[in-house]
Amino acid sequence: MHKPLKRHEALVPLSRDHHFGLLLVWKIRQGLAFEVRLTRIRDYVIYYVGHRILPHFQLEEAEVFPILEANDSLRQQAEEQHKAIRATFDGIKRGAPEAMSQPLDELAERLEAHIRFEERTLFEHMQAVLSPERLERLGKKIAASHRFADEIWEDEFWKKDN
């Protein structure tokens, strides 16, 4: 069990996105466990990743990662994880619906590992190495760019009775 982390105010919108990203992971796993028709899960993943995850990645890549040195190993790890998640997502979009189980499971695994890494390691690192002033400036950039999209999805396949 991990103790709750104290998050700098500048990073709170990203942590909130991460919470909902972990909820996506849970929904994928629930759908797979309930043996829901894979097209239902895939359609939701395409919607959610397109509306929430990819804009979140774009914000991090434009404003968050560049605040660290280009050779920072944690920055590089986060950027590599983004590439791997995008590649898995692209495979889901192009793949045959009946062969979605493994790619969906892989996406859930990669996304969960990435979110845990950012929350437990990258953000903690940033809070340790960046000055309060730099974090404040970053927070203003995030606030100006961050959009929290409402979710509009009626097929709640992750619920047992659906």
C-alpha positions in Angstrom: 0.0 0.0 0.0 1.4 3.4 -1.0 0.9 6.4 1.2 -1.0 9.3 -0.4 1.4 11.7 -2.2 1.4 15.4 -1.7 0.9 16.9 -5.1 2.0 20.4 -6.0 -1.1 22.5 -7.0 0.4 23.0 -10.5 0.2 19.2 -11.2 -3.3 18.6 -9.7 -5.2 18.8 -13.0 -2.9 16.1 -14.5 -3.3 14.0 -11.4 -7.1 14.3 -11.8 -6.7 13.1 -15.4 -4.7 10.2 -14.1 -7.5 9.2 -11.7 -9.9 9.0 -14.7 -7.2 7.1 -16.7 -7.1 4.5 -14.0 -10.9 4.3 -14.2 -10.5 3.6 -17.9 -8.1 0.7 -17.0 -10.7 -0.6 -14.5 -13.5 -0.4 -17.1 -11.4 -2.3 -19.7 -10.7 -5.0 -17.2 -14.3 -5.2 -16.1 -15.5 -5.6 -19.7 -12.9 -8.3 -20.4 -13.8 -10.1 -17.1 -17.5 -10.0 -18.0 -16.7 -11.3 -21.5 -18.4 -8.3 -23.0 -18.5 -8.1 -26.8 -15.0 -6.8 -27.6 -16.4 -4.2 -30.1 -18.2 -2.5 -27.2 -15.0 -2.1 -25.2 -13.0 -1.1 -28.3 -15.5 1.6 -29.3 -15.3 3.1 -25.8 -11.5 3.0 -25.7 -11.3 4.7 -29.1 -13.7 7.4 -27.8 -12.0 7.9 -24.5 -8.4 7.8 -25.6 -9.2 10.2 -28.4 -11.0 12.7 -26.2 -9.1 12.4 -22.9 -5.8 10.5 -23.1 -4.3 11.9 -26.3 -5.1 15.6 -25.3 -3.5 14.8 -21.9 -0.4 13.4 -23.6 -0.2 16.4 -25.9 -0.3 18.8 -22.9 2.4 16.9 -21.1 4.6 16.8 -24.1 4.2 20.5 -24.9 4.3 21.9 -21.4 5.4 19.4 -18.7 8.2 17.3 -20.1 10.1 20.2 -21.6 10.5 21.8 -18.2 13.0 19.0 -17.5 16.3 18.6 -19.3 16.1 16.6 -22.5 18.5 14.0 -21.1 16.6 13.6 -17.9 16.1 9.8 -17.7 12.6 10.1 -16.1 11.5 12.5 -18.8 12.8 10.1 -21.5 11.0 7.1 -19.8 7.7 9.0 -19.8 8.1 10.0 -23.4 8.9 6.4 -24.4 5.8 5.2 -22.5 3.6 7.7 -24.4 5.0 6.2 -27.7 4.3 2.7 -26.6 0.7 3.5 -25.4 0.0 5.3 -28.7 1.3 2.4 -30.7 -0.9 0.0 -28.7 -3.9 2.3 -29.3 -3.2 2.6 -33.0 -3.2 -1.3 -33.1 -6.6 -1.3 -31.4 -8.0 1.2 -33.9 -6.7 -0.9 -36.9 -7.1 -4.4 -35.5 -9.9 -6.9 -36.1 -12.6 -6.6 -33.4 -12.5 -10.4 -32.7 -8.8 -10.1 -31.9 -9.1 -7.2 -29.4 -8.7 -9.0 -26.1 -4.9 -9.1 -25.9 -4.4 -5.5 -27.3 -7.0 -4.1 -24.9 -5.4 -5.9 -21.9 -2.0 -4.6 -23.1 -3.3 -1.1 -23.3 -4.7 -1.4 -19.7 -1.4 -2.7 -18.5 0.7 0.0 -20.2 -1.6 2.8 -19.2 -1.7 1.8 -15.6 2.0 1.4 -15.4 2.5 4.8 -17.0 0.1 6.6 -14.7 1.7 5.0 -11.6 5.1 6.0 -12.9 4.1 9.6 -13.4 2.4 9.9 -10.1 4.9 8.0 -7.9 8.2 8.8 -9.7 8.1 11.6 -12.3 5.9 14.1 -10.5 7.8 13.5 -7.2 11.1 14.1 -9.1 9.7 17.3 -10.6 8.6 18.6 -7.2 12.1 17.8 -5.9 14.2 19.4 -8.7 12.1 22.3 -9.8 11.9 25.6 -7.9 8.5 26.7 -6.6 8.6 29.5 -9.1 9.1 27.2 -12.0 6.3 25.0 -10.7 4.0 28.0 -10.4 4.8 29.0 -14.0 4.1 25.4 -15.1 0.8 25.5 -13.2 -0.3 28.6 -15.1 0.5 27.0 -18.5 -1.3 23.8 -17.5 -4.3 25.8 -16.3 -4.4 27.8 -19.6 -4.2 24.6 -21.8 -5.9 21.9 -19.7 -9.4 20.9 -20.8 -11.5 18.5 -18.9 -13.9 17.0 -21.4 -17.3 15.8 -20.2 -17.8 12.1 -20.9 -20.8 11.3 -23.1 -21.1 7.5 -23.4 -24.3 5.5 -22.8 -23.0 1.9 -23.2 -21.8 1.2 -19.6 -20.4 -2.3 -20.5 -18.3 -2.3 -17.3 -21.4 -2.7 -15.2 -22.4 -6.3 -14.5 -26.1 -5.9 -15.6 -25.4 -4.2 -18.9 
